[in-house]
Amino acid sequence: MEQSKDGEPSARVQVLEQSDGLSIVISDSHGSTFFGPQRELSDLQSINNDDAAGPSGSHGHDAPEKKLTLFALRLSILEKAASGLGAVGFVWATVVLLGGFAITLEKKDFWFITIILLVESTRIFSRSHELEWQHQATWSLAEAGRSSFRAIKSSSRLLFQALLAVFRPFSIGSRRIAGDVRKFSEAPRGAATAQRTWHTTDVPLLPYAGWVLLSRNVSRLLYWLQLVSASSCVSLSLMRLIEQDYGVVHVGDTDKKNRRSALNIFYGLALAEALFFLAERAYFEWKVSHRRLLDQVSMECHLGAYGMVSIKRFFYDAYSKCVNGSIFDGLKMDLITFAEELLASSSRDEQLIGARILLKFSTSNRFADAALRKIGTSTLVIERLIEMLNWKNSAEVELRKSAAVIVSKLAGKKQNALRVAGIPGAMESISSLLYTGQCCSNPKPDEVGHRCFVAGRANCESSVFNLLGLLILKKLANDHDNCGKIGHTRGLLAKIIDFTSGGRRLGRREGVSESQINAVKRSLQVVKMLASTSGSTGRALRQEISEIVFTVSNIREILQYGERYITLQKLGIEILTSLAMDEEARERIGSTGGIVKELLRIFFRTGFTEDQNSVKVEAGEALAMLALESKQNCDRILKEAGVVERLVSSLSDLVLRIHSSRILRNLCNYAGTECFFQLRGVTAGATMVLKAILVEEMKLLEVSLGLAVEIIKLMSPEEYNEELAKAGIKKVELAEKLVQILNQYNYPSIKVPRIRRFVTELAIGMIKSDGRYIRMFRDLGMVKELEHVSETTSELECFNVFSGSVGLSRHNTTLCSLVDSALEMMGTK
C-alpha cells in the first residue's frame, strides 16, 4: 500500500522481467482496470485516507488536560475542606459563643470574633463570585493580546494612566469610543458586527470608576481581598491562641467555666480554615506560577499563541464543577467535549476557542484518531461545522477555514464521511468553498473563472477554501452513495470541472503556482472518482460529466501542455477512459479535435521511468476503450500516419504490448471492411502473437489470443501456414496449447474473463483455415473441454468491459453459441 500527499491509497505490485539484461519494472496497473471486473474497494480506500496523519494515539491516559482536571480536583479538596471548617466555625461562633457566651465574653474577644466572622464572610463571598469573574476574564481572546501588550509598559506609565483614569473617567471613555470608531472605520465591512456588543472584560461596572471597576480587574480585586482576609484571620486567631487572656473565671461562675475551651475551639477552627485556604492558594501559585502547569499543558496540546486563553477557560470550568458539585465532576471533562460546547456558542470568541482546539487535535499525530472519533459521533457538532462552511463574513475567515480542515479530516474515515454527507445541505455547504473570486486586476484570457492563488492577497483567501473543498469532495467520493449526492447537487459538477481548466499555463516556465497545480490535481481526482463509479449511479454521472462542454477540452489542454506534469496527464487520461465506457461519451471524446492524436502521441512517447510508462499504459487503455464498438473512432485512429505499423512494433514492448494488442483487435473488429487493406498490416505481428500464445500467461495470453483470432481472419490459409513455419510452431503444438488453456482455466476467471471465449473463437478460425485441425482437436480432448465450458459459462464471460462488478458492452455472440458452433464443426452435434 502506498499513500500520496493527498492521502489517496493505491495498491502496487511490482514484477521484474528480464529483457536483454535490463530489469524493467512493470506494475499491476499496466493491466486493465475496466477490461476486467473489480470488486468494490470503498472500505479499503476509506482506511487511512487522510493526509498521512501518522500513528495516532488515543485520547486516553496521556491526555495533557488530565493534569489540569487532577489539579482542579486537589484544589477543590482544599477549598471544600476550608469551606467545611469555615461553616463549622461560623456555627460554633453563632450558636455556642455569641449565642451562649455573648454576655460573659470579654469585650476584646467579642470584637475579635465579630471581626473574624466579618472577614471570613467577606472571603467566602469573594470566593463564591471569583470563579464567575475569572470566567469573564477568559471569554475574550483579546486578553492574550492585552497581556503581551501590558508586559512592555513601564510601571510609571501604568500608574500615571491609572491616576488619569480615576480623575478623568470621561476622557478615558471618550478616547476608548474614539478608538472603537477608528477601528470600525478601518475594519472590513464584515467585521462591523463585532463592535455592536460589549466585550465582557471591558465593561465599566460603575460610572466614574475608570479602570478600577472594569470587569477584567474585578477577579484580581477579589483574589487579593481573599488573601488579605485569610491573612487577617490567621493573625487574629493566632494572636488570641497565643495570648489566652480570655478573662478570669471565679469559683462558682458556672456560666464561664467552658469559655476558654469554646474560644480555643473557635480560634482553632478559624486558624485551620484560613491555613487550608492559604495552602490552596500556595499550591495554586506553586503549580501555575512556578511550575507553569497551564503553559506546559498548552505546549503539549500545541495550541499556539492563543493556547493559554483556551487552557485557562478549560481549567476554570473544571474547577467550577469540582467546587460547585462533586469533586469528581471535573474529572469527566476533556478538551474535545469542552471545545464542542464552545463551538455551539453564540460568541465569536468562544467559537474561535472551540474551533482552534478541535483543529489542533484533529490534525495532531498524537490525538487525531481519538479526536476525530469523538467529533464524528456527535451529529450536532458535524452540523455546526457544516454550517460554518457557509460563513463568508470577513471576520469569520479563520472559523470557516478551521471548520473546513476539520471536515476534511472527518471525511477521511468512512463512517464519518457518511455522517458528513448525510447532513441536510452538506453538499451545498461544501460547494460554497469552491467559489472563485476575481483577485487579479488583469486576468489572463485562459484563466477561466479568474482564479488567483497568490498568497497574502485578501481576495485570494478563496484559493485556500477551494483546495479544502476539493479535498473534502475527494474523500467523500470514496463512497458510492456520496458520489450520487455530489452529482445531484446543483451546479457542483460544473464547479469541480471548472478547476481542471487553464492547461495552457502548465506549459509555461513561469506563472504557475503550486496551489494552482494542486487545484487542478484535486479536481481531476474528484472527476476521476465520480466517472469511475459503478452501477446506475456511475452511468448517470458519466453522462452528466461528458455533457459539460468544458470537460474534454480542459483535459485536452492538459494532455497538450502538461509534459512536465505526468500525474495530471495520467488523471486526465483515466477520466477519458472512464467516460468512454458510455457509447455517447465515447463519440463525444473521439469527435473532440486532437484527443485521439494526443493519446497516440503519449502512447508512443519515449520514456523509461515508471511514471512515464504508467501514463503510456493509461493512454493505451483509453485508445482501446475509444475504439471499442466505435467505427468513427477506429477511423480517427487509422487516419494517423503509420499507426498500424507502430502498434505492431509495440507488440514487442513489455510495457505497451497488452494495450497494443487490445487496440489492434478492436480496430480489426470494429473498423469495417473498407479498412481491410490498411489493417492487413496487422499480420506482420502474427509471429510475435503466436509465440506469445505458447509462452505467456494471464492477461498477455488473453489479449494475444484475442488478436490472433482477428489476424487469422485477415490471412489466407497459405499465409497462416507460412507464419507458423516462420515462428517455428507446429500445428499440433498450437492445438495442444489451446486444449491446455481450457483445461487450466476450467472456470470463469475474474482476471481474464474472456480467455475461454478467445480460445473457442481461435479454434473455430483454425478449423476454417485447415480442416485437419478437427482430428487434432478431437484426439487432444478438445470436445470434452468445450462441453465443460458450456456447462460452466457465466455472465462474467459475456461483456467487453466492466464498471466495478457491472458488465458493460455485451458481446453479440454468447459463449454457449460459440461452443455449439465449434462442437458442430468437430462433428459432435
C-alpha positions in Angstrom: 0.0 0.0 0.0 1.2 3.5 -0.9 -0.1 6.8 0.0 0.2 10.1 -1.9 0.4 13.6 -0.5 -3.3 14.0 -0.8 -3.9 10.8 1.1 -5.1 8.6 -1.7 -4.1 5.0 -1.2 -3.1 2.7 -4.0 -2.0 -0.9 -4.3 1.0 -1.6 -6.4 2.6 -4.9 -7.3 6.0 -4.9 -8.9 7.1 -7.7 -11.2 10.6 -7.8 -12.5 11.1 -9.2 -16.0 14.5 -9.6 -17.7 15.0 -8.5 -21.3 18.4 -8.1 -22.9 20.0 -7.8 -19.5 17.8 -4.9 -18.4 15.4 -5.0 -15.5 12.1 -3.5 -16.4 9.6 -2.6 -13.7 6.0 -3.3 -14.6 3.2 -2.5 -12.2 0.0 -4.3 -11.9 -1.7 -1.2 -13.1 -0.3 -1.9 -16.6 -3.1 -4.4 -16.8 -6.6 -3.1 -17.3 -9.0 -1.6 -14.8 -12.0 -1.7 -17.0 -11.5 -4.7 -19.2 -11.9 -6.9 -16.1 -14.4 -6.8 -13.2 -13.3 -5.2 -9.9 -14.8 -5.7 -6.5 -15.8 -2.6 -4.6 -12.8 -1.2 -2.7 -14.5 1.7 -0.8 -13.9 0.0 2.5 -10.2 -0.3 1.7 -10.0 3.2 0.4 -11.6 4.7 3.5 -8.8 3.3 5.7 -6.2 6.0 6.5 -7.5 8.1 3.6 -6.5 11.2 5.4 -3.3 13.2 4.9 -0.9 10.7 6.4 -1.7 11.6 9.9 0.7 9.1 11.2 0.3 6.9 14.3 -2.5 8.5 16.3 -2.6 7.8 20.0 -5.8 7.6 21.8 -7.1 10.5 23.8 -6.7 8.4 26.9 -4.2 8.1 29.7 -1.7 10.5 28.1 -4.2 13.4 27.5 -2.5 16.6 28.7 -5.7 18.1 30.1 -5.8 15.2 32.7 -3.1 17.1 34.6 -5.5 20.1 34.8 -8.5 18.1 35.9 -6.4 16.4 38.6 -5.1 19.7 39.7 -8.6 21.1 39.9 -9.7 18.0 42.0 -6.9 18.6 44.5 -7.6 22.3 44.7 -11.3 21.6 45.3 -10.5 19.2 48.1 -8.6 22.0 49.9 -11.3 24.5 49.0 -14.1 22.3 50.4 -12.1 21.5 53.5 -11.6 25.2 54.1 -15.3 25.8 53.4 -16.3 23.0 55.7 -14.2 24.2 58.6 -15.5 27.7 58.0 -19.1 26.5 58.2 -18.4 24.7 61.5 -16.6 27.8 62.8 -19.5 30.0 61.8 -22.0 27.7 63.5 -19.8 27.4 66.6 -19.4 31.2 66.8 -23.1 32.0 66.3 -24.6 29.1 68.4 -22.0 28.5 71.1 -20.1 31.7 71.6 -22.3 34.6 70.6 -25.4 32.7 71.4 -24.3 31.1 74.7 -21.4 33.3 75.9 -22.1 36.7 74.3 -22.9 38.3 77.7 -20.0 36.7 79.5 -17.4 37.2 76.8 -14.7 39.8 77.3 -15.1 42.9 75.1 -11.8 42.0 73.4 -12.9 38.5 72.4 -16.3 39.7 71.3 -14.8 42.1 68.8 -12.1 39.6 67.7 -14.9 37.0 67.0 -17.0 39.6 65.2 -14.1 40.8 63.1 -13.1 37.3 62.2 -16.6 36.4 61.2 -16.9 39.5 59.1 -13.5 38.9 57.5 -14.4 35.3 56.7 -17.8 36.2 55.4 -16.0 38.6 53.1 -13.6 35.9 52.0 -16.4 33.4 51.4 -18.4 35.9 49.5 -15.4 36.8 47.4 -14.6 33.2 46.8 -18.1 32.3 45.7 -18.0 35.0 43.0 -14.3 34.9 42.0 -14.8 32.0 39.5 -17.6 33.9 37.8 -15.2 36.8 37.2 -12.4 34.5 36.2 -14.6 33.1 33.5 -15.4 36.6 32.3 -11.7 37.3 32.1 -11.2 34.3 29.7 -14.2 34.9 27.5 -12.4 37.3 25.2 -9.4 36.3 23.0 -8.3 39.9 23.3 -6.9 39.0 26.7 -4.0 37.2 25.1 -3.1 40.3 23.2 -3.6 42.6 26.2 -1.3 40.6 28.4 1.6 40.8 26.0 0.9 44.5 25.4 0.9 45.2 29.1 4.2 43.4 29.5 6.0 46.1 27.6 4.6 49.0 29.5 6.6 50.7 32.3 5.3 50.8 35.8 5.4 54.6 36.0 3.3 54.9 32.8 0.8 52.4 34.1 0.5 54.4 37.4 0.1 57.7 35.5 -2.6 56.3 33.3 -4.4 54.8 36.3 -4.4 58.1 38.1 -5.8 59.8 34.9 -8.5 57.1 34.7 -9.6 57.8 38.3 -9.8 61.6 37.9 -10.8 61.9 34.3 -13.0 58.9 33.5 -14.9 60.8 30.8 -11.7 61.4 28.8 -10.8 57.7 29.1 -14.2 56.8 27.9 -14.0 59.3 25.1 -10.7 58.0 23.9 -11.9 54.4 24.0 -15.0 55.3 22.0 -12.9 57.3 19.5 -10.6 54.3 19.2 -13.5 52.0 18.6 -14.8 54.3 15.9 -11.4 54.4 14.3 -11.1 50.6 14.4 -14.6 50.3 12.9 -13.8 52.7 10.1 -10.6 50.8 9.3 -12.1 47.3 9.6 -13.6 45.4 6.7 -17.4 45.7 6.4 -17.9 42.1 7.6 -16.2 42.9 10.9 -18.8 45.6 11.8 -21.0 43.2 13.8 -18.1 42.6 16.3 -18.4 46.2 17.5 -22.1 46.1 18.3 -21.8 44.4 21.7 -19.6 44.9 24.7 -16.7 42.7 25.5 -17.3 41.5 29.0 -13.8 42.3 30.0 -14.2 46.0 29.1 -17.5 46.7 30.9 -17.2 49.7 33.3 -19.3 48.4 36.2 -19.9 51.8 37.8 -19.8 55.3 36.3 -16.8 57.5 37.1 -14.9 54.4 38.3 -12.5 54.3 35.4 -10.2 51.3 35.1 -10.6 50.2 38.7 -14.0 48.5 38.2 -13.6 47.2 34.7 -14.8 43.6 34.8 -11.4 42.2 33.8 -9.9 43.7 37.0 -12.7 42.6 39.4 -11.4 39.0 39.7 -8.0 40.4 40.7 -9.6 42.6 43.4 -11.5 39.6 44.7 -8.3 37.5 44.7 -6.3 39.9 46.8 -9.3 40.5 49.1 -9.4 36.8 49.9 -5.7 36.7 50.6 -5.9 39.8 52.9 -9.0 38.3 54.6 -7.3 34.9 55.2 -4.1 36.5 56.4 -6.0 38.7 58.8 -7.9 35.7 60.1 -4.6 33.8 60.7 -3.1 36.8 62.5 -6.2 37.4 64.7 -6.7 33.7 65.6 -3.1 33.0 66.2 -2.8 36.2 68.4 -5.7 35.1 70.7 -4.5 31.5 70.8 -1.1 32.6 72.0 -2.3 35.2 74.5 -5.0 33.1 76.1 -6.3 36.1 78.1 -10.0 35.2 78.0 -10.7 36.7 81.4 -10.6 35.4 84.9 -13.1 32.7 85.9 -14.1 32.9 89.5 -15.1 29.9 91.6 -18.8 29.4 91.2 -19.0 31.1 87.8 -20.6 28.0 86.2 -21.6 30.0 83.1 -17.9 30.8 82.4 -16.2 27.5 83.1 -16.2 26.3 79.4 -15.5 29.7 77.9 -11.7 29.1 77.4 -12.3 25.7 75.6 -15.0 27.2 73.5 -12.9 30.1 72.4 -9.9 27.9 71.7 -12.0 25.7 69.5 -13.3 28.7 67.6 -10.0 30.3 67.1 -8.5 26.9 66.2 -11.3 26.4 63.6 -10.7 29.9 62.2 -7.0 29.3 62.0 -7.4 25.9 60.3 -9.8 27.3 57.8 -7.5 30.2 56.9 -4.5 27.9 56.7 -6.3 25.5 54.4 -7.3 28.4 52.2 -3.7 29.8 52.1 -2.4 26.3 51.5 -4.7 26.1 48.5 -3.5 29.4 47.2 0.1 28.5 47.8 -0.4 25.2 45.9 -2.1 27.1 43.1 0.7 29.6 42.8 3.3 26.8 43.0 1.7 24.8 40.2 0.7 27.7 38.0 3.3 30.4 38.5 6.4 28.3 39.5 5.8 25.0 37.7 3.8 26.7 34.9 1.3 23.9 34.6 -1.0 25.8 32.3 1.8 26.7 30.0 3.0 23.1 30.0 -0.4 21.7 29.1 -0.8 24.4 26.4 2.5 23.4 24.9 1.7 19.7 25.0 -1.6 20.4 23.2 0.2 22.6 20.6 -2.5 25.2 20.9 -0.2 28.1 19.8 -0.4 31.8 20.6 -3.9 31.6 22.0 -3.5 28.4 23.9 -3.4 30.0 27.3 -6.8 31.6 26.8 -8.2 28.1 26.0 -6.4 26.3 28.7 -7.4 28.9 31.4 -11.0 28.7 30.4 -11.0 24.9 30.5 -9.3 24.8 33.9 -11.8 27.3 35.4 -14.7 25.3 34.0 -13.3 22.1 35.5 -12.5 23.8 38.8 -16.0 25.2 39.0 -17.6 21.8 38.5 -15.4 20.3 41.2 -16.3 23.1 43.7 -20.0 23.5 42.9 -20.7 19.8 42.6 -18.9 16.6 43.4 -15.2 16.9 43.5 -15.1 14.2 40.8 -17.3 16.1 38.3 -14.3 17.9 36.8 -12.5 14.6 36.1 -15.2 13.9 33.4 -14.2 16.9 31.3 -11.9 16.7 28.3 -10.8 19.4 25.8 -12.7 17.8 22.9 -16.0 18.0 24.6 -15.2 21.4 26.0 -14.3 22.7 22.5 -17.5 21.2 21.1 -19.6 23.1 23.6 -17.8 26.4 22.8 -18.3 25.8 19.1 -22.0 25.8 19.6 -21.8 29.2 21.5 -23.2 32.4 20.0 -20.0 34.3 21.0 -17.4 34.5 18.2 -14.6 34.4 20.7 -15.9 31.2 22.2 -16.4 29.8 18.8 -12.8 30.6 17.9 -11.5 29.0 21.0 -13.5 25.8 20.3 -12.6 25.7 16.6 -8.9 26.2 17.3 -8.9 23.4 19.9 -10.7 21.0 17.5 -8.4 22.0 14.7 -5.2 21.3 16.7 -6.4 18.0 18.0 -7.8 16.7 14.7 -4.5 17.5 12.9 -2.3 16.2 15.7 -0.3 13.0 15.1 -0.9 12.2 18.8 -4.6 12.9 19.2 -6.1 12.9 15.7 -7.6 9.4 15.7 -9.4 9.7 19.1 -10.4 13.4 18.4 -12.0 12.6 15.0 -13.7 9.6 16.5 -15.3 11.7 19.2 -16.2 14.5 16.9 -17.7 12.1 14.4 -20.1 10.6 16.9 -21.8 14.0 17.5 -24.3 14.9 14.8 -24.8 18.3 16.4 -21.1 19.2 16.1 -20.9 18.0 12.5 -23.9 20.1 11.7 -22.3 23.1 13.3 -19.1 22.5 11.3 -21.0 22.1 8.0 -22.9 25.3 8.8 -19.7 27.2 9.3 -18.6 26.3 5.8 -21.2 28.8 4.5 -19.9 31.7 6.7 -18.4 34.3 4.3 -18.1 37.2 6.7 -14.5 38.5 6.6 -14.4 38.4 10.4 -15.2 34.7 10.3 -12.5 33.6 7.9 -10.5 31.7 10.5 -13.6 29.9 11.8 -14.6 28.9 8.3 -11.1 27.7 7.4 -10.8 25.7 10.7 -14.2 24.1 10.1 -13.2 23.2 6.5 -10.0 21.5 7.7 -11.8 19.6 10.4 -14.5 18.4 7.9 -11.7 17.3 5.5 -10.2 15.2 8.3 -13.6 13.7 9.2 -14.3 12.8 5.6 -11.2 10.6 5.6 -12.9 8.0 7.7 -15.8 6.1 6.1 -18.3 6.2 8.9 -17.6 9.9 9.5 -17.8 10.6 5.8 -21.3 9.0 5.7 -22.4 11.2 8.6 -21.0 14.3 6.9 -22.7 13.6 3.6 -25.9 12.7 5.5 -26.3 16.2 7.0 -29.0 18.1 5.1 -27.4 20.8 2.9 -23.9 19.4 3.5 -23.1 19.2 -0.3 -24.3 22.8 -0.8 -22.2 24.0 2.0 -19.1 22.2 0.7 -19.9 23.6 -2.8 -19.7 27.1 -1.3 -16.0 26.5 -0.7 -15.4 26.3 -4.4 -16.3 29.9 -5.0 -13.7 31.6 -7.1 -13.3 35.3 -6.7 -11.5 37.8 -9.0 -8.3 38.9 -7.3 -6.1 39.9 -10.3 -6.6 43.3 -11.9 -5.6 41.9 -15.4 -6.5 38.2 -15.6 -5.2 36.2 -18.5 -7.8 35.1 -21.1 -7.2 31.4 -20.4 -7.8 31.8 -16.6 -11.4 30.6 -16.6 -13.2 31.8 -13.5 -10.4 34.5 -12.9 -8.9 32.4 -10.2 -5.7 33.6 -8.5 -3.7 31.7 -5.9 -1.3 34.5 -4.9 -0.7 34.1 -1.1 -1.2 37.2 1.1 -3.8 38.9 -1.0 -7.1 39.5 0.8 -9.3 38.3 -2.1 -7.1 35.3 -2.7 -8.3 33.6 0.5 -10.7 31.7 -1.8 -7.8 29.6 -3.1 -7.3 28.0 0.4 -11.1 27.2 0.6 -11.1 25.9 -3.0 -8.4 23.4 -2.2 -10.1 22.4 1.1 -13.4 22.0 -0.7 -11.9 19.8 -3.4 -10.1 17.7 -0.7 -13.4 17.2 1.1 -15.2 16.1 -2.1 -12.3 13.8 -3.0 -12.6 12.0 0.3 -16.4 11.8 0.3 -16.3 10.4 -3.3 -14.7 7.2 -1.9 -18.2 6.1 -1.1 -20.6 5.1 -3.9 -23.7 6.8 -2.3 -21.7 10.1 -1.8 -20.9 10.2 -5.5 -24.5 10.2 -6.3 -25.1 13.1 -3.8 -22.3 15.1 -5.4 -23.8 14.6 -8.8 -27.2 15.6 -7.7 -26.1 18.8 -6.1 -27.0 21.6 -8.4 -24.0 23.2 -10.2 -21.4 21.3 -8.2 -20.1 19.2 -11.1 -19.6 22.3 -13.2 -17.7 24.0 -10.4 -15.4 20.9 -10.0 -14.7 20.7 -13.7 -14.0 24.4 -13.9 -10.9 23.8 -11.8 -9.5 21.5 -14.4 -9.1 24.5 -16.8 -6.0 26.5 -17.5 -4.0 23.7 -19.0 -2.1 26.1 -21.2 -0.5 27.6 -18.1 1.2 24.3 -17.4 3.4 24.7 -20.4 4.9 27.9 -19.2 8.1 28.0 -17.2 6.7 30.8 -15.1 3.4 31.9 -13.8 2.1 28.6 -12.4 2.0 28.2 -8.7 1.9 25.0 -6.6 -1.6 25.8 -5.4 -2.8 26.0 -9.0 -1.3 22.6 -9.7 -2.9 21.2 -6.5 -6.3 22.6 -7.5 -6.1 21.0 -11.0 -4.9 17.8 -9.5 -7.6 17.5 -6.8 -10.3 18.4 -9.3 -9.1 15.8 -11.7 -9.0 13.2 -8.9 -12.6 14.0 -7.9 -13.8 13.8 -11.5 -12.0 10.5 -12.0 -13.6 9.0 -8.9 -17.1 10.2 -10.0 -16.6 9.0 -13.6 -15.4 5.5 -12.4 -18.4 5.0 -10.1 -20.2 1.7 -10.9 -23.8 0.9 -11.5 -26.7 3.2 -12.5 -25.2 6.0 -10.4 -21.9 5.8 -12.4 -23.8 5.8 -15.7 -25.7 8.9 -14.8 -22.6 10.7 -13.5 -20.6 9.8 -16.7 -23.4 11.2 -18.8 -23.6 14.5 -16.7 -19.8 14.9 -16.8 -19.5 14.3 -20.5 -22.3 16.7 -21.3 -20.5 19.6 -19.6 -18.8 21.2 -22.6 -15.6 22.1 -20.8 -14.7 18.6 -19.6 -13.0 17.0 -22.6 -11.5 20.3 -23.9 -9.9 21.0 -20.5 -8.4 17.5 -20.4 -7.1 18.0 -24.0 -5.2 21.1 -22.8 -3.6 19.1 -20.0 -2.5 16.5 -22.5 -1.1 19.1 -24.8 0.8 21.3 -22.4 1.3 19.2 -19.3 4.5 17.4 -20.3 6.1 18.3 -17.0 3.1 17.1 -15.0 2.8 13.5 -15.8 0.5 12.9 -12.8 -2.1 15.4 -14.2 -1.9 13.8 -17.6 -2.5 10.4 -16.2 -5.5 11.6 -14.2 -6.9 13.2 -17.3 -6.5 10.1 -19.4 -8.1 8.0 -16.7 -11.1 10.3 -16.8 -11.4 9.8 -20.6 -11.2 6.1 -20.2 -14.0 6.0 -17.6 -16.2 8.3 -19.6 -15.6 6.2 -22.8 -17.4 3.3 -21.2 -20.6 5.0 -22.3 -21.3 5.0 -26.0 -22.4 8.6 -26.3 -19.5 9.9 -24.3 -17.2 7.7 -26.4 -18.3 9.6 -29.5 -18.1 13.0 -27.8 -14.5 12.3 -26.8 -13.5 11.0 -30.2 -15.1 13.9 -32.0 -13.2 16.5 -29.9 -10.3 17.6 -32.1 -6.9 16.5 -31.1 -7.9 13.9 -28.4 -7.0 10.8 -30.4 -3.8 12.4 -31.7 -2.6 13.4 -28.2 -3.4 9.9 -26.8 -1.4 8.3 -29.6 1.5 10.7 -29.1 1.6 9.9 -25.4 1.3 6.2 -26.0 4.3 6.1 -28.4 6.3 8.7 -26.4 9.8 7.6 -25.4 10.4 7.2 -21.7 11.7 4.6 -19.3 10.7 5.8 -15.8 7.9 4.2 -14.0 5.7 7.3 -14.2 6.3 7.7 -17.9 5.5 4.0 -18.5 2.4 4.4 -16.3 0.9 7.3 -18.3 1.7 5.5 -21.6 -0.3 2.4 -20.4 -3.2 4.7 -19.4 -3.2 6.2 -22.9 -3.3 2.7 -24.4 -6.2 1.7 -22.3 -8.1 4.9 -23.3 -7.4 4.2 -27.0 -8.6 0.7 -26.7 -11.8 1.9 -25.0 -12.4 4.6 -27.6 -12.0 2.0 -30.4 -14.5 -0.4 -28.8 -17.7 -0.7 -30.8 -17.0 2.7 -32.5 -16.3 2.7 -36.2 -15.9 6.5 -36.2 -13.1 6.4 -33.5 -11.4 3.5 -35.3 -11.4 5.6 -38.4 -9.9 8.5 -36.5 -7.1 6.3 -35.1 -6.3 4.8 -38.5 -6.1 8.2 -40.1 -2.9 8.9 -38.1 0.2 8.2 -40.3 1.8 4.8 -39.8 -0.3 4.0 -36.7 -0.8 0.2 -37.6 2.9 -0.3 -38.2 3.8 1.5 -34.9 1.2 -0.6 -33.0 2.5 -3.8 -34.4 6.1 -2.8 -33.5 5.0 -2.0 -29.9 3.8 -5.7 -29.5 7.5 -6.4 -28.6 7.5 -3.7 -25.9 7.0 -5.2 -22.5 5.1 -2.1 -21.3 2.9 -1.5 -24.3 2.2 -4.9 -25.7 -1.0 -5.6 -23.7 -2.8 -2.5 -24.8 -1.3 -2.6 -28.3 -2.9 -6.0 -28.7 -6.3 -4.6 -27.5 -6.2 -1.6 -29.8 -5.3 -3.7 -32.8 -8.0 -6.2 -32.0 -10.7 -3.5 -31.6 -9.5 -1.9 -34.9 -9.8 -5.1 -36.7 -13.1 -5.9 -35.2 -14.9 -2.6 -35.5 -13.2 -0.6 -38.3 -15.3 -2.0 -41.1 -14.5 -3.8 -44.3 -13.4 -0.6 -46.1 -10.3 -0.6 -43.9 -9.4 -4.2 -44.7 -6.3 -3.4 -46.8 -5.0 -0.9 -44.2 -5.5 -3.5 -41.4 -3.6 -6.1 -43.4 -0.5 -4.7 -41.9 -1.5 -6.3 -38.6 -0.5 -9.7 -40.0 3.1 -8.5 -39.7 2.8 -9.2 -36.0 1.5 -12.8 -36.4 4.8 -14.4 -35.4 5.0 -12.5 -32.2 1.4 -13.2 -31.3 1.7 -16.9 -32.0 4.8 -17.2 -29.9 3.1 -15.3 -27.1 0.3 -17.8 -27.0 2.7 -20.6 -26.4 4.7 -19.0 -23.6 2.7 -16.2 -21.9 0.1 -16.4 -19.2 -2.8 -14.4 -17.7 -3.6 -11.0 -19.4 -0.9 -11.1 -22.0 -2.1 -14.6 -23.0 -5.7 -13.4 -23.2 -5.0 -10.4 -25.4 -2.7 -12.4 -27.7 -5.5 -15.0 -28.2 -7.9 -12.2 -29.0 -5.6 -10.6 -31.5 -4.8 -14.0 -33.1 -8.5 -14.5 -33.8 -8.5 -11.3 -35.8 -5.2 -12.0 -37.6 -6.4 -15.3 -38.9 -9.4 -13.6 -40.4 -7.0 -11.3 -42.3 -4.8 -14.1 -43.7 -5.3 -16.8 -46.3 -4.6 -20.5 -45.3 -1.3 -20.3 -47.1 -0.2 -17.1 -45.3 -1.2 -18.7 -42.0 0.9 -21.8 -42.6 3.8 -19.6 -43.6 3.6 -17.6 -40.3 3.5 -20.8 -38.3 6.6 -22.0 -40.1 8.3 -18.7 -39.6 7.6 -18.9 -35.9 8.8 -22.5 -35.7 5.5 -23.7 -34.4 3.9 -27.0 -35.4 0.1 -27.1 -35.9 -0.3 -29.8 -33.3 1.6 -27.7 -30.7 -0.8 -24.8 -31.1 -3.8 -27.1 -30.9 -2.4 -28.8 -27.8 -1.8 -25.3 -26.2 -5.4 -24.3 -26.7 -6.7 -27.5 -25.1 -4.3 -27.0 -22.2 -5.5 -23.4 -21.7 -9.1 -24.6 -21.5 -8.1 -27.3 -19.0 -6.1 -24.7 -16.9 -8.9 -22.1 -16.9 -11.8 -24.6 -16.4 -13.9 -22.0 -14.6 -14.6 -18.3 -15.5 -11.7 -16.1 -14.2 -12.1 -12.6 -12.9 -8.6 -11.6 -14.0 -9.0 -13.0 -17.6 -12.8 -13.1 -18.2 -12.5 -13.5 -22.0 -9.8 -16.2 -22.3 -12.1 -19.1 -22.8 -14.1 -17.2 -25.4 -11.0 -16.3 -27.3 -9.7 -19.9 -27.3 -13.0 -21.1 -28.7 -13.0 -18.4 -31.4 -9.4 -19.2 -32.3 -10.2 -22.9 -32.5 -13.1 -22.1 -34.9 -10.8 -19.9 -37.0 -8.1 -22.6 -37.2 -10.6 -25.2 -38.3 -11.8 -22.9 -41.0 -8.3 -22.3 -42.1 -7.3 -26.0 -42.1 -9.8 -28.9 -41.8 -7.0 -31.2 -40.4 -7.4 -29.4 -37.0 -10.7 -31.2 -36.5 -9.0 -34.5 -36.0 -6.2 -32.9 -33.9 -8.7 -31.3 -31.5 -10.7 -34.4 -31.1 -7.6 -36.5 -30.4 -6.4 -34.0 -27.9 -9.6 -33.9 -25.9 -11.0 -30.5 -27.1 -14.5 -31.8 -27.2 -14.5 -32.7 -23.5 -13.1 -29.3 -22.6 -15.6 -27.4 -24.8 -18.5 -29.4 -23.2 -17.2 -28.4 -19.8 -17.0 -24.7 -20.9 -20.7 -25.0 -22.0 -21.6 -26.3 -18.5 -19.7 -23.6 -16.6 -20.4 -20.4 -18.6 -21.4 -17.3 -16.6 -22.4 -13.6 -17.1 -18.7 -12.8 -16.4 -17.8 -14.0 -19.9 -20.4 -12.0 -21.7 -19.0 -8.5 -21.6 -16.2 -6.5 -23.2 -15.7 -4.1 -20.3 -16.8 -3.7 -16.6 -17.7 -0.9 -14.3 -16.8 -2.4 -11.0 -18.7 -5.6 -10.9 -21.2 -4.4 -13.5 -20.7 -5.6 -17.1 -20.9 -3.2 -20.0 -20.9 -3.7 -23.8 -22.3 -7.2 -24.1 -20.8 -9.5 -26.7 -23.0 -10.0 -29.8 -22.5 -13.8 -29.7 -22.8 -15.7 -26.5 -20.1 -18.1 -25.4 -22.5 -21.0 -25.5 -23.3 -20.3 -29.1 -19.6 -20.3 -29.9 -19.1 -23.6 -28.2 -22.0 -25.1 -30.0 -20.5 -23.9 -33.3 -17.1 -25.4 -32.5 -18.6 -28.8 -31.5 -20.7 -28.8 -34.6 -17.6 -28.3 -36.8 -15.9 -31.2 -35.0 -18.9 -33.4 -35.9 -20.1 -34.0 -32.4 -23.5 -32.3 -32.9 
